Every structure is written in C-alpha cells, then in structure tokens.
C-alpha cells in the first residue's frame, strides 16, 4: 500500500512540475509568465540577432512555426513545449516603412464588419458586440493579413490536444493582440471555436486599440482576468494614437442633449455669449477630429494600397476618441532604472524597448531576481 501511495505522490509531483496539456491557464497577471513571453517577443528578429538579446530564452520551447511576412510586414510565431501552453507571438513594428504606415493609418472602422482584401478575399470580423465600438483601421488590416494562417494553426493545435494558448504582442503586436483576443472570444460565443479552448493575452507596451466603447467591450469580455496591458509609465507609445473627444462620442442620454433648448430660454445677451463660447469649443474639437481622420484615413490609404493593391478602402467612423483597454499593469521607474536607460536618454524608444520592461517587472514583482 505504501508503494501505491508513493507512486501516486510521485506522479502528482511530476505532473505539477512538468505540467500537462490539461493544465489550465490561470487568470491575472503573472510576472514570470510575462517575462517568459518577453523572450518570445525578443526572438521576433532574425536568428543572427538572437545572441544580443538580454531577455532569457524561453526554457523548453521550440519555434514550431513562423509565418511569412505579410504585405504590411506583419508576422507571427508559434512556440510549443511538451506540457506547457502554446504561445502565439505577434511581431511589432519593424524598420520597414510599410509597417509604420500601418500605424499611421489611424482612422477608425466599425468593430464588426468585413474588410475586402481583394475581390475574392474577404476578412469577416467581430471585435465587439456594441455597434458604437470602433477600432484602428491599420491594425485591423494588419490582423486581416495574418488571420487565415493564424486560425488554421489554432484549429490544428486543438486537434493535437492543446487547450491552452498564450497570446503575446509588444508595441504594434500588442495592439493586434487585443483584436486577436476579441475575435477569438466572439468566435467561441458563436460556436465557431470550441468552448474549452482557453486564451490568455498579454498586450505589452500597446498603443490604444479603439474607442471607449471597444475598450468597454474588451474589459467586459476579459473580466475573468485573462487579458492585461503592461505599460512602462515613461513609455509614450501607449499614449498613441492621439485622442480627440467630441460631444458626439458621449453616450446619447446626457445633459448635452437638451443644451440648445436650455440656451434658448436665456436672455438674449447671455444666450449670444453662451452660444458663441459653446460653438467655439465644439467647433475646435470637431475640426481637429476631422483633420485627423482626413490625414490618417483617406490620405494614408494610398500608401497602404501601394502594398495591398486590391484592398478596398473601408468606411471610416466619425470619431477619434481613442482609449486604453485591458487591466492595467503599470510599471513605475525605480532608482536603479535610470542606471539602465540613463537620466536623459536621446533614443525616443528608450523606455519602449523590451529590456526596460523586463527590468521593471523583475524590480516590482520578482524582487529584482535575474
């Protein structure tokens, strides 16, 4: 009997130590998990640059698949390891001009609809249930170019017995990771994907993916703790794109609805003064939003089309009300942090790179261990 108990105890310890495909990802921010995922992001570069990477190589994992670079230079990797959750690593902005054009193509499109990549290729998507939700046009198209390949591999993983998938993206990759998580969630809701597939997403150093209603939707569908955004407080990228809120972005049931009626009841002089100020304030915001949509929508589209000749221009939403989304994991600088990046770094991406994020997570969550 003792031998039986000993065998059971050994097997239990072995499975806890090594993990199994039946292991379920846990909700909430996990610092070790995130640091491991930074290692995958670091290896999005060419193999020749891996030796200079200062984040540790993911233990036990192998690069099972690397997608081709798509028209706007989007790419994703699949990493697998026995007994561990599979990892989808989405590449961020590259040095290629077309990759930057994708970022600047920042007019918004509906958070559910279709993108006509060509006369025969249509990307159908649903990132939110709310018709008031809108998302970044460039990153939606970037996802569209990798989606067919990505979902095919996800289904393949499921057929092989995988039930747990981690999704990781840094910078532009983080923005696309939002949309991937949303799309997978609504596919599960509609029965297009098995309900027992578990996804957990880390949006690292992500820019703002869409408007407030998309943010509300994302935060609602991930209220189970299976997604978060990790932000260095000194990093400017998560503050982008620039947000411009107008009265039209406010939920319709609000005091502004009856503003004109209330102004009409005022004495003539007061009415004229209040109307003038109101129109000036309102007009400035509307004009700014309109200009941003013009240059980051219609004016940017030809540069996108240069790399995707068959892409049909989408309809843009009348909003630039960009908002952050996801449970915030904020990394404040420590005294030692400035020894790493310097007091006044000249590189505008000094606080955005992987190493500062890795350092701050270790400092705040792992007692600085290496």
C-alpha positions as CSV (number, residue, x, y, z in Angstrom):
1,X,0.0,0.0,0.0
2,X,2.9,2.4,0.8
3,X,4.3,1.8,-2.6
4,X,1.0,2.7,-4.2
5,X,0.8,5.9,-2.2
6,X,4.5,6.7,-3.0
7,X,3.8,6.2,-6.7
8,X,0.7,8.4,-6.6
9,X,2.6,11.1,-4.8
10,X,5.5,10.9,-7.3
11,X,3.1,11.1,-10.3
12,X,1.3,14.1,-8.7
13,X,4.6,15.9,-8.1
14,X,5.8,15.0,-11.7
15,X,2.7,16.5,-13.3
16,X,2.8,19.6,-11.2
17,X,6.4,20.1,-12.0
18,X,6.2,19.5,-15.8
19,X,2.6,20.5,-16.5
20,X,0.2,18.7,-18.9
21,X,-2.0,19.6,-21.8
22,X,-4.9,19.5,-19.4
23,X,-3.3,22.3,-17.3
24,X,-5.5,25.4,-17.4
25,X,-4.0,28.9,-17.6
26,X,-4.7,31.0,-14.5
27,X,-6.3,34.4,-14.6
28,X,-4.4,37.5,-13.5
29,X,-1.0,39.0,-14.2
30,X,1.8,36.5,-13.7
31,X,5.2,38.2,-13.7
32,X,7.2,35.0,-14.5
33,X,4.8,34.2,-17.3
34,X,5.1,37.7,-18.7
35,X,8.9,37.7,-18.5
36,X,8.9,34.4,-20.4
37,X,6.7,35.9,-23.1
38,X,9.1,38.9,-23.5
39,X,11.6,36.3,-24.5
40,X,9.4,35.2,-27.4
41,X,9.0,38.8,-28.5
42,X,12.7,39.4,-28.4
43,X,13.2,36.5,-30.8
44,X,11.0,38.0,-33.5
45,X,14.2,39.4,-35.0
46,X,16.4,37.4,-37.4
47,X,18.3,34.5,-35.9
48,X,21.6,36.4,-36.2
49,X,20.4,39.0,-33.7
50,X,19.3,36.5,-31.0
51,X,22.7,36.4,-29.4
52,X,22.4,40.0,-28.4
53,X,19.0,39.6,-26.7
54,X,19.2,40.3,-22.9
55,X,15.9,38.6,-22.0
56,X,16.3,34.9,-21.3
57,X,15.4,32.3,-23.9
58,X,12.1,30.5,-23.1
59,X,13.0,27.3,-21.4
60,X,11.8,24.1,-23.1
61,X,10.1,25.8,-26.0
62,X,10.8,25.4,-29.7
63,X,9.8,27.6,-32.6
64,X,7.2,25.4,-34.2
65,X,6.1,27.8,-36.9
66,X,7.0,31.3,-38.3
67,X,4.5,32.9,-40.7
68,X,5.7,34.6,-43.8
69,X,5.9,38.4,-43.6
70,X,2.6,39.8,-44.9
71,X,2.1,42.9,-47.2
72,X,2.5,45.4,-44.3
73,X,5.3,43.3,-42.7
74,X,3.0,41.7,-40.1
75,X,4.2,38.3,-38.9
76,X,3.6,35.8,-36.0
77,X,5.4,32.9,-34.4
78,X,4.1,29.7,-32.8
79,X,6.1,28.3,-29.9
80,X,5.3,25.0,-28.3
81,X,6.7,22.9,-25.5
82,X,5.6,19.5,-24.0
83,X,3.2,20.0,-21.2
84,X,3.1,23.8,-21.5
85,X,0.6,26.2,-23.0
86,X,1.4,27.0,-26.7
87,X,2.4,30.6,-27.4
88,X,1.3,32.9,-30.2
89,X,3.8,35.8,-30.5
90,X,2.8,38.7,-32.7
91,X,5.5,40.9,-34.2
92,X,5.5,44.6,-33.5
93,X,6.5,47.5,-35.8
94,X,9.6,46.8,-37.9
95,X,12.0,49.2,-39.6
96,X,10.1,48.9,-42.9
97,X,8.2,52.0,-44.0
98,X,5.1,49.9,-44.7
99,X,5.0,48.7,-41.1
100,X,5.0,52.4,-39.9
101,X,2.3,53.3,-42.4
102,X,0.1,50.7,-40.8
103,X,0.4,52.6,-37.5
104,X,-0.4,55.9,-39.0
105,X,-3.4,54.6,-40.8
106,X,-5.3,55.5,-37.7
107,X,-8.8,56.4,-38.8
108,X,-11.4,54.1,-37.2
109,X,-13.6,51.4,-38.7
110,X,-16.5,49.5,-37.1
111,X,-15.5,46.9,-34.6
112,X,-17.6,44.3,-36.5
113,X,-17.8,44.0,-40.3
114,X,-15.7,43.0,-43.3
115,X,-12.5,44.1,-44.9
116,X,-12.2,43.4,-48.7
117,X,-8.6,42.5,-49.1
118,X,-9.2,41.6,-52.8
119,X,-12.3,40.8,-55.0
120,X,-12.0,37.2,-53.8
121,X,-10.7,37.5,-50.2
122,X,-12.9,39.0,-47.5
123,X,-12.0,39.2,-43.8
124,X,-15.1,38.9,-41.7
125,X,-14.5,40.0,-38.1
126,X,-16.2,40.8,-34.8
127,X,-14.2,42.5,-32.1
128,X,-17.2,43.8,-30.1
129,X,-20.9,43.4,-29.7
130,X,-21.6,47.1,-29.4
131,X,-22.3,48.9,-32.7
132,X,-20.8,52.0,-31.1
133,X,-17.4,50.3,-30.9
134,X,-14.7,51.3,-33.4
135,X,-11.1,50.2,-33.9
136,X,-7.9,51.3,-35.6
137,X,-8.1,50.7,-39.4
138,X,-4.4,49.9,-39.9
139,X,-4.2,47.2,-37.2
140,X,-7.5,45.7,-38.3
141,X,-6.0,45.3,-41.8
142,X,-2.7,44.0,-40.3
143,X,-4.6,41.3,-38.5
144,X,-6.7,40.5,-41.6
145,X,-3.5,39.6,-43.5
146,X,-2.4,37.0,-40.9
147,X,-5.8,35.8,-39.7
148,X,-6.3,32.9,-42.1
149,X,-2.9,31.4,-41.3
150,X,-3.3,32.1,-37.6
151,X,-6.8,30.5,-37.2
152,X,-5.7,27.4,-39.2
153,X,-2.9,26.8,-36.8
154,X,-5.1,27.4,-33.7
155,X,-7.5,24.7,-35.0
156,X,-4.6,22.4,-35.7
157,X,-3.3,22.9,-32.1
158,X,-6.8,21.9,-30.8
159,X,-6.9,18.8,-33.0
160,X,-3.5,17.8,-31.4
161,X,-5.0,18.1,-27.9
162,X,-3.9,21.6,-27.0
163,X,-6.4,23.5,-24.9
164,X,-4.3,26.5,-23.5
165,X,-2.9,29.2,-25.7
166,X,-1.0,32.3,-24.6
167,X,-1.1,35.4,-26.9
168,X,1.7,37.9,-26.7
169,X,2.4,41.1,-28.6
170,X,4.7,44.1,-27.8
171,X,4.0,47.6,-29.3
172,X,2.1,47.2,-32.6
173,X,2.0,43.5,-31.8
174,X,0.2,44.4,-28.5
175,X,-2.4,46.4,-30.4
176,X,-3.1,43.5,-32.7
177,X,-3.2,41.1,-29.7
178,X,-6.2,43.0,-28.4
179,X,-8.1,42.3,-31.7
180,X,-7.0,38.7,-31.8
181,X,-8.4,38.0,-28.3
182,X,-11.6,39.8,-29.2
183,X,-12.1,37.8,-32.4
184,X,-11.4,34.5,-30.8
185,X,-13.8,35.3,-27.9
186,X,-16.7,36.1,-30.3
187,X,-15.9,33.0,-32.4
188,X,-16.3,30.9,-29.3
189,X,-19.5,32.7,-28.5
190,X,-20.9,31.9,-31.9
191,X,-19.8,28.2,-31.8
192,X,-17.1,28.7,-34.5
193,X,-14.4,27.6,-32.0
194,X,-14.6,25.0,-29.2
195,X,-15.6,26.5,-25.8
196,X,-12.9,24.6,-24.0
197,X,-10.0,26.4,-25.7
198,X,-8.5,28.8,-23.1
199,X,-6.8,32.0,-24.3
200,X,-4.8,34.4,-22.1
201,X,-3.4,37.6,-23.6
202,X,-0.6,40.0,-22.7
203,X,-0.7,43.3,-24.5
204,X,2.8,44.7,-23.8
205,X,3.5,48.4,-24.4
206,X,0.4,48.6,-26.5
207,X,-1.0,51.7,-28.2
208,X,-4.7,52.4,-27.8
209,X,-6.7,50.0,-30.0
210,X,-10.0,51.7,-30.4
211,X,-12.6,54.0,-29.0
212,X,-14.2,53.9,-25.5
213,X,-17.0,51.5,-26.5
214,X,-14.4,49.0,-27.8
215,X,-12.5,49.4,-24.5
216,X,-15.7,48.8,-22.5
217,X,-16.4,45.7,-24.6
218,X,-12.8,44.3,-24.2
219,X,-12.7,45.0,-20.5
220,X,-16.1,43.3,-20.1
221,X,-15.2,40.1,-22.1
222,X,-11.9,39.8,-20.2
223,X,-13.4,40.4,-16.7
224,X,-12.3,36.8,-15.9
225,X,-8.7,38.1,-15.7
226,X,-7.5,36.5,-18.9
227,X,-6.0,39.7,-20.5
228,X,-4.0,42.7,-19.4
229,X,-1.9,45.5,-20.7
230,X,1.6,46.1,-19.4
231,X,2.8,49.7,-19.5
232,X,6.1,51.4,-18.6
233,X,4.9,54.8,-17.1
234,X,7.7,56.6,-19.1
235,X,6.7,55.0,-22.5
236,X,5.0,57.3,-24.9
237,X,3.7,54.6,-27.3
238,X,0.8,53.6,-25.0
239,X,-0.4,57.2,-25.3
240,X,-0.9,56.8,-29.0
241,X,-2.9,57.4,-31.2
242,X,-3.8,60.9,-30.1
243,X,-7.4,61.1,-28.7
244,X,-9.9,63.7,-29.7
245,X,-13.2,63.5,-27.9
246,X,-16.3,65.4,-29.2
247,X,-19.8,65.7,-27.8
248,X,-20.8,63.0,-30.3
249,X,-18.6,60.5,-28.6
250,X,-20.6,60.8,-25.3
251,X,-23.4,58.3,-24.8
252,X,-26.6,59.9,-26.2
253,X,-28.5,60.1,-23.0
254,X,-26.7,63.0,-21.4
255,X,-27.4,66.6,-20.4
256,X,-25.8,67.9,-23.6
257,X,-28.9,66.6,-25.5
258,X,-31.0,69.5,-24.2
259,X,-28.3,72.2,-24.3
260,X,-29.8,74.1,-27.2
261,X,-33.2,74.1,-25.6
262,X,-31.8,75.4,-22.4
263,X,-29.8,78.1,-24.1
264,X,-32.9,79.4,-25.9
265,X,-34.5,80.1,-22.6
266,X,-31.7,82.5,-21.6
267,X,-31.9,86.3,-22.0
268,X,-30.7,87.5,-25.4
269,X,-27.2,88.8,-24.4
270,X,-26.5,85.7,-22.2
271,X,-27.8,83.4,-25.0
272,X,-25.5,85.0,-27.6
273,X,-22.4,84.8,-25.3
274,X,-23.0,81.2,-24.3
275,X,-23.8,80.1,-27.9
276,X,-20.6,81.8,-29.1
277,X,-18.4,80.0,-26.5
278,X,-20.2,76.7,-27.0
279,X,-19.7,76.8,-30.8
280,X,-16.1,77.8,-30.5
281,X,-15.3,74.9,-28.1
282,X,-17.4,72.4,-30.0
283,X,-16.0,73.6,-33.4
284,X,-12.4,73.2,-32.4
285,X,-12.8,69.6,-31.3
286,X,-14.8,68.7,-34.4
287,X,-12.3,70.4,-36.8
288,X,-9.4,68.7,-35.2
289,X,-11.0,65.2,-35.3
290,X,-12.0,65.8,-38.9
291,X,-8.4,66.7,-39.9
292,X,-7.0,63.7,-38.1
293,X,-9.5,61.4,-40.0
294,X,-8.6,63.1,-43.3
295,X,-4.8,62.6,-43.0
296,X,-4.9,59.3,-41.1
297,X,-7.7,57.8,-43.2
298,X,-8.1,59.0,-46.8
299,X,-4.6,60.5,-47.2
300,X,-2.9,57.4,-45.6
301,X,-4.9,54.9,-47.6
302,X,-2.9,55.2,-50.9
303,X,0.2,54.3,-49.0
304,X,-1.5,51.2,-47.7
305,X,-2.8,50.4,-51.2
306,X,0.7,50.7,-52.6
307,X,1.5,47.5,-50.7
308,X,-2.0,46.0,-51.0
309,X,-3.2,47.0,-54.5
310,X,-6.5,45.0,-54.2
311,X,-7.5,46.4,-50.8
312,X,-10.9,48.2,-50.9
313,X,-11.0,51.4,-48.8
314,X,-13.2,50.9,-45.8
315,X,-15.7,53.3,-44.5
316,X,-14.3,55.4,-41.6
317,X,-16.1,56.2,-38.4
318,X,-16.7,59.8,-37.4
319,X,-14.6,59.5,-34.2
320,X,-11.0,59.8,-33.0
321,X,-11.9,59.0,-29.3
322,X,-9.0,56.6,-28.7
323,X,-8.9,54.9,-25.3
324,X,-6.8,52.4,-23.5
325,X,-8.1,48.9,-22.8
326,X,-7.3,45.9,-20.6
327,X,-6.4,45.5,-16.9
328,X,-3.5,47.9,-16.4
329,X,-0.2,46.7,-15.1
330,X,1.7,49.9,-14.6
331,X,5.5,49.8,-14.2
332,X,6.8,52.9,-12.4
333,X,10.5,53.7,-12.7
334,X,12.8,52.7,-9.9
335,X,16.1,54.5,-8.9
336,X,18.0,51.7,-10.5
337,X,16.1,52.0,-13.7
338,X,17.9,55.2,-14.6
339,X,21.2,53.4,-14.4
340,X,19.8,51.2,-17.1
341,X,18.5,53.8,-19.6
342,X,20.2,57.0,-18.3
343,X,18.6,60.1,-16.9
344,X,18.1,61.8,-20.2
345,X,18.2,59.2,-23.0
346,X,18.4,60.5,-26.5
347,X,16.7,57.5,-28.1
348,X,13.0,58.2,-28.2
349,X,12.3,54.5,-27.8
350,X,14.5,54.1,-24.8
351,X,11.5,53.4,-22.5
352,X,9.7,51.3,-25.0
353,X,12.1,48.5,-25.6
354,X,11.9,45.0,-24.2
355,X,14.8,45.3,-21.7
356,X,13.3,48.2,-19.7
357,X,10.0,46.3,-19.4
358,X,11.9,43.2,-18.3
359,X,13.9,45.1,-15.8
360,X,10.8,46.9,-14.2
361,X,8.8,43.7,-14.0
362,X,11.6,42.0,-12.2
363,X,12.1,45.0,-9.9
364,X,8.4,45.3,-8.9
365,X,7.2,41.7,-9.0
366,X,10.2,39.4,-8.6
367,X,12.4,41.3,-6.2
368,X,14.9,42.0,-9.0
369,X,16.0,38.4,-9.4
370,X,17.8,37.5,-12.7
